């Protein structure tokens, strides 16, 4: 089974019914605590009716982040200040590389980076 580290953007697009993500519905989902936090915020913000059920299911997809990944991600973020990358996105991108899987996102800042599955 193919697996991806899903960005919050990708998850919200799937929840919203974006058909461009249909090919990824059967893939194994990987997220981290930062993505989980963003997901909680976004679902509560839009008052998603099944937020609690959805979030409880998402807990099983969380993979811990190694400190070295965070360090490398923050250096990358600093070196690429003009891209305006969020902390979560930079960490998640580097975590996906460390795990040897692609980062699934539609964030324009990642469109031309390696190891990214870019879907709008």
N, C-alpha and C positions, 0 to 999 in steps of 0.2 A: 504494500500500500504506500502510495506517495504521501509524504508529509511536508508541511510548510509551517514556518513560524508566521502566524497570522497577525498582521497589524490591526489596531483598533479600527482603522479606516475600512479594511477589508471585511471585518466582522459586521460593522454597521451597514455596509453595502449589502451584504448577504441578508441580514435581518430586514433591510428595506426592499428586498426582492430584486436587486440588480441582477439581471439574467447573465451578464458578462461573467459572473462568478459561479455559474452553474457547474462548470467543469471541475470546480474545487470542492464541491459539496461532499464528495466521497473520500476526500483526502484526510489524513490524520492531522488533527489540529494541535499545534503547540503554541502556547502563550507564556508570558512571564507575569510576575506580580504587578509590574508597571502597566502592562496592557490590561490586566484584570482591573486595576484601579481606574484607568481611563474608561473601560467598558462599563463599570459600575456607574461612574459619573454620567456618561452619555445616556445610558438606559434610564436612569432616574430623571435626568433632565427632560427627556422626551416622554416621560411617564409610560414607558413600555409596560403593557399590562402583565406580562409574564416574566418580569425582570428577575424576581427572586428565583423562580424555577430555572430560568436560563443561566443565571449566575452560579447557582449551585451545580449545574452540569459543567460549567466552564472550569470550576475548581480542579477537576481531574486532568485538565490539559496544561496546568501550570508546571513549568520546568524552572528550577532555580538557576540563577545567574552567577557565574564565577566572578570573583573580584577582578581578575585579570581582564575579563571581557568588559567590565565597567570602565576600568582604567583606559583600555584601548579605545573604547567608544567615546569617552570624554576628550581624549586627545584628538580623535577624528573630528568631533564636533567643534572643538576649538579651532582646528586647522581649516575647517569649512564654515566659518561663521557666516559668510555671505549666503549660504544655503538656508540659514534659519532652521536648522534641524532641532526638533524637540529632544529632550533628554531621553524620553521613552523610545523614540524612533531610532536614535543613534545606538542605544544599548541593544534594542531588539535586532537591529541590522547586524551588529557584531555577534550577538548571540547566535543568530541563524548561521553565520559563517562558522562559528566554533562548533556548532552541531552538525555541520555539513549538509544543511538543508536550505532551501530558498526562502527569502523573506517575501511574503505575499502582501502587496500594498498597492494602493492607487495614488499615494502621495507623490506629487510631481517632483519633489526633491530627489526621489530615488529612481526616476524613470530610466536613467542611463547608467546606473551603477551595476557592477557585476553582482551576481548572486541574488538578483531581485526578479521576482515574477510580478511584473507591472500590469495591473488590470484597472481600467477606469470604469 
